[in-house]
Amino acid sequence: MALPLSTQHHRLLLPFPSMHQDHLHSYCPTIRYPLKRRLPNASLNAPPESRLNFDLKEGQHRHFHKLPSGLNMEVIFQTGFREKTSETVPPKPPLVFVHGSFHAAWCWSVHWLPFFSSFGYDCYALSLLGQGESDVPVGQFPGSLQTHTRDVANFIQEVLPLPPVLLGHSFGGLVVQSYISNMISGHANSKSGEDMHRQLAGAVLVCSVPPTGNSGLITRYIFSKPVAAFKVPWEVACTNLYQDLMKESSKVPLFDLRKLNATLPIPSVPKDSVDILVMGGTDDLIVDYQGIEETAKFYGVSPVRVEGVAHDMMLDSAWEKGAHVILSWLGELDKELVS
């Protein structure tokens, strides 16, 4: 049984290029990115035996969505609970969760998928290519911000019956921001409606890397907390309670961070283009509150600070705090959607 995370051992994703890719092995040599490639699964209805040491919870199912590339993307799905008398109640928007580096769909299924499904939301947690049980493309890196965004868009367009709420954590938040930008530009420029990112019901950015990338985070972190800056990579790689899952989750790095930063900032969008919640934790050593404020200002909203919660909000020992903030926001969004 997985132990709860305390905020003292909750320094998980470090979005710093020098520590995240080139130097992480020098801190903890047990993390490796194997060169072996996995062939696409023959059938989406018959998933292979899981390679991660993680058991799905009751009511959760693992499926594989075949992308236009022919590669399969892992999806952990949990159906929202519905009362027998709720047939006349308007359906709630599905929730689609996008993870960050050294994570996969499993990170959402520990706490948040059971929580939100219990309130009637169909929940889909995705593993981006090269992560979790998803296929690994040929090459050192599984994709770019653009390709990961297109994969998420294809899943939403091909699978979901309703516009979803898209939730992203850390670098997954950049994928969500990229989706929003493409969605708005697609509506403005597309005449045929083809290859357009589907309209979202809303978006949630959880401890997200800001639209300009991680450069400001790096500078502030190193100069304000030089001792902690050295400690965090070791804690990230070697002392976390989910370290084995993290090592197994990332067969290749999620991004080439140098190329990623060259494509930023995220193009700006009209302030009222989508309902969005921007939130961060007061104990987050990775994405500081200045970074959260930058993201909130970019979208013209007020940020929400969750007290006593660290970077991996969905795995924190106080994970309910962030979940209830989102649930309250979803309740207001539901009212807007039916009005």
Secondary structure, 3 states (H helix, E strand, C coil): CCCCECHHHCCCCCCCHHHHHHCHHHHCCCCCCCCCCCCCCCCCCCCCCCCCCCCCCCCEEEEEEECCCCCEEEEEEECCCCCCCHHHCCCCCCEEEECCCCCCCHHHHCCHHHHHHCCCCCEEEECCCCECCCCCCCCCCCCCHHHHHHHHHHHHHHHCCCCCEEEEECHHHHHHHHHHHHHHHHHHHCCCCCCCCCCCCEEEEECCCCCCCCHHHHHHHHHHCHHHHHHHHHHHHHHCCCHHHHHHHECCCCCCHHHHHHCCCCCCCCCCCCCEEEEEECCCCCCCHHHHHHHHHHHCCCCEEECCCCCCCCCECCHHHHHHHHHHHHHHHHHHHHC
